[in-house]
Amino acid sequence: MTIVCEIAFVPPNPPAAGEQIPEVVRQLACLPELVSLDLYTPATEETADPYVQDGAALAHLAMLAFASIEALERASRHESFTTAVTRGTGRMLACTAMRRTDHPIAGADAAAALSAPFSYVVRYHRPAEDEAFFVQHYIDNHPPLLARLPGIRNVMCYLPLAWRHHAGAEAADYMLGNEVVFDSIAAFNAAMASPIRHELRAHFRQFPPFSGRNTHFAMQRRRLPVAGTAA
């Protein structure tokens, strides 16, 4: 289990000349007790999910990982963190703390380290008729199906926490998230053409009732060096 803070933002337009990583995201890498920092940007190649076409992601994501909620709270008091969620990332959309659980893929005893660069980022937004029941049903039943997708490298679920940044940044209205990871968009597209994708959609139709949005965005993930790690 890992505690993460997802900062969703629209970067300045146009970006600084030659800038691939917004400077404020680079500054987050120096936060105390930060375990890892991943930058997610919308994929530019076409994906082929036969059931969902949500288009390009509307935001970039900075995903900060910590060992505990207390570590996140301490880091959130740092100037660079406050800058990121108030004025430093173009238009900041949400700052959301979540508990991430890592699930092994089929045939593995434990979840692998996160290294592959393509992520399909899925979020379920409130409301549901019974949110706790919806989330538990999903966690118990959906990850084992996802784990059988051909070529999959990681399956992760995200459960939102009540924590809020002291500067008043809004949290997203998630009740649940997941992320499936592949080596490339080509590998993802091949998985989407497999029979498992149809099984996943059949299971989706059996979910407990919910009426919130369900979004699917193809994103490229880049792990940035944090304090104490090599570039």
C-alpha positions in Angstrom: 0.0 0.0 0.0 1.2 3.5 -0.9 -0.2 6.9 -0.2 -0.3 9.1 -3.3 -1.3 12.7 -4.1 -2.5 13.3 -7.6 -2.1 16.9 -8.7 -4.1 17.4 -12.0 -3.3 20.6 -13.9 -3.3 22.2 -17.3 0.2 23.4 -18.1 0.9 26.9 -19.2 0.3 27.5 -22.9 2.6 28.0 -24.6 5.2 26.2 -22.4 8.6 27.7 -21.9 10.9 27.1 -24.9 12.2 23.5 -24.8 10.4 22.7 -21.6 9.2 19.1 -21.3 8.7 19.1 -17.6 7.1 22.2 -16.0 9.5 23.8 -13.6 7.1 23.6 -10.7 6.9 19.8 -11.1 10.7 19.6 -11.0 10.6 21.6 -7.7 8.2 19.0 -6.3 11.0 16.4 -6.6 12.7 18.1 -3.6 9.9 17.6 -1.2 10.8 15.9 2.1 9.9 12.2 2.5 8.8 12.0 -1.2 9.2 8.3 -2.3 8.6 8.8 -6.0 7.3 11.4 -8.5 5.6 10.5 -11.8 4.5 12.9 -14.5 1.6 11.7 -16.7 1.0 13.5 -20.0 -1.7 12.8 -22.6 -0.7 10.1 -25.1 -0.3 11.4 -28.7 -0.8 8.1 -30.5 -4.2 6.6 -31.2 -5.6 3.9 -28.9 -8.1 1.3 -29.8 -10.4 0.5 -26.9 -13.5 -1.0 -28.6 -15.8 0.2 -25.8 -14.5 3.6 -24.7 -13.3 6.6 -26.7 -13.0 9.5 -24.2 -10.4 11.3 -26.3 -7.2 12.9 -25.1 -6.7 13.5 -21.4 -7.8 17.0 -20.3 -4.9 17.4 -17.9 -1.4 16.5 -16.9 -1.0 14.6 -13.7 1.8 14.8 -11.1 1.6 11.7 -9.0 3.5 12.0 -5.7 4.0 8.9 -3.6 4.6 8.8 0.2 5.0 6.1 2.8 2.1 7.5 5.0 -0.6 10.1 5.1 1.5 11.8 7.8 4.4 12.1 5.4 2.1 13.6 2.8 0.8 16.2 5.3 4.3 17.2 6.3 5.4 17.6 2.7 2.3 19.5 1.8 3.5 22.4 4.1 6.6 22.8 1.9 6.6 26.0 -0.2 7.0 24.2 -3.5 4.0 22.0 -2.8 1.8 25.0 -1.9 3.0 26.8 -5.1 2.1 23.8 -7.2 -1.5 23.7 -6.0 -2.1 27.4 -5.9 -0.4 29.2 -8.7 2.5 27.3 -10.2 1.2 24.7 -12.6 -0.8 26.8 -15.1 -4.5 26.0 -14.2 -4.6 23.6 -11.3 -7.7 21.4 -11.4 -7.5 19.2 -8.3 -5.3 17.9 -5.6 -6.4 14.5 -4.4 -4.9 12.1 -1.8 -5.5 8.4 -2.4 -4.4 5.0 -1.1 -2.9 3.0 -3.9 -3.0 -0.8 -3.9 -0.9 -2.8 -6.3 -2.2 -6.1 -7.7 -0.2 -8.9 -9.3 -0.7 -9.8 -12.9 -1.9 -13.3 -13.7 0.7 -15.9 -12.9 2.7 -13.7 -10.6 3.0 -14.0 -6.8 3.4 -10.3 -6.2 3.0 -7.0 -8.0 5.9 -5.9 -10.1 7.7 -2.5 -9.7 6.2 0.2 -11.9 8.5 0.7 -14.9 6.5 0.4 -18.2 5.7 3.9 -19.6 2.1 3.6 -21.0 -0.8 3.9 -18.6 -4.6 3.7 -19.1 -5.9 5.9 -16.3 -9.4 5.2 -15.3 -11.5 7.1 -12.7 -15.0 6.5 -11.4 -16.6 9.6 -10.1 -19.4 9.9 -7.5 -22.2 9.2 -6.9 -23.1 5.5 -6.5 -26.2 4.2 -4.8 -24.0 2.6 -2.2 -20.4 3.8 -2.6 -18.8 1.5 -0.1 -20.5 -1.6 -1.7 -19.5 -0.4 -5.2 -15.9 0.0 -4.3 -15.6 -3.3 -2.5 -17.3 -5.2 -5.3 -14.9 -3.6 -7.8 -11.7 -4.3 -5.7 -12.8 -7.9 -5.1 -13.6 -8.8 -8.7 -12.2 -6.4 -11.4 -8.4 -6.4 -10.8 -8.2 -10.2 -11.3 -9.8 -9.8 -14.7 -7.5 -6.8 -15.6 -4.5 -9.0 -14.5 -5.3 -11.4 -17.3 -5.0 -8.8 -20.2 -2.2 -9.9 -22.6 1.0 -8.0 -22.1 -0.1 -6.2 -19.0 2.6 -5.1 -16.6 0.8 -3.5 -13.6 -2.7 -3.2 -12.2 -3.3 -0.5 -9.6 -6.3 0.7 -7.8 -6.8 4.1 -6.1 -9.1 4.8 -3.1 -9.6 8.5 -2.2 -8.8 9.7 1.3 -10.4 12.5 3.3 -7.2 14.6 3.4 -7.3 18.1 1.9 -4.4 20.5 1.3 -4.2 23.3 3.9 -4.3 26.0 1.1 -7.8 24.9 0.2 -7.1 23.1 -3.1 -10.1 21.1 -4.3 -10.0 17.3 -4.4 -11.5 15.4 -7.4 -14.8 13.8 -6.8 -13.4 10.3 -7.3 -14.9 7.3 -5.5 -12.4 4.9 -7.1 -9.6 4.8 -9.7 -7.6 2.2 -11.5 -4.6 2.1 -13.8 -3.4 -0.6 -16.1 0.2 -0.4 -17.5 1.8 -1.6 -20.7 5.1 -1.3 -22.5 3.6 0.6 -25.4 0.4 1.8 -27.0 0.8 -1.1 -29.5 0.8 -3.6 -26.6 -2.3 -1.9 -25.1 -4.1 -2.0 -28.4 -3.4 -5.7 -28.7 -4.8 -6.3 -25.2 -7.9 -4.3 -26.1 -8.5 -6.7 -29.0 -8.3 -9.8 -26.8 -11.3 -11.7 -25.4 -10.4 -10.5 -21.9 -11.5 -6.9 -22.9 -15.0 -8.3 -23.7 -15.1 -10.1 -20.3 -14.2 -6.8 -18.6 -17.1 -5.0 -20.3 -19.5 -7.8 -19.3 -18.4 -7.4 -15.7 -18.7 -3.6 -16.0 -22.4 -4.2 -16.8 -22.8 -6.1 -13.6 -21.4 -3.3 -11.4 -23.6 -2.1 -8.5 -25.6 1.0 -9.6 -23.7 4.3 -10.0 -24.5 7.4 -11.9 -21.2 9.4 -11.9 -18.8 9.8 -14.8 -16.4 7.0 -15.7 -13.3 8.3 -17.6 -10.6 6.5 -19.5 -7.5 8.3 -20.6 -4.4 7.1 -22.4 -1.3 8.6 -20.9 2.5 8.4 -21.0 4.2 8.2 -17.7 7.7 9.4 -16.9 9.4 8.9 -13.5 11.4 11.9 -12.4 14.4 11.7 -10.1 13.6 12.8 -6.5 15.9 14.0 -3.8 18.4 11.3 -3.0 18.1 9.5 -6.3 20.2 9.7 -9.5 19.0 11.5 -12.5 
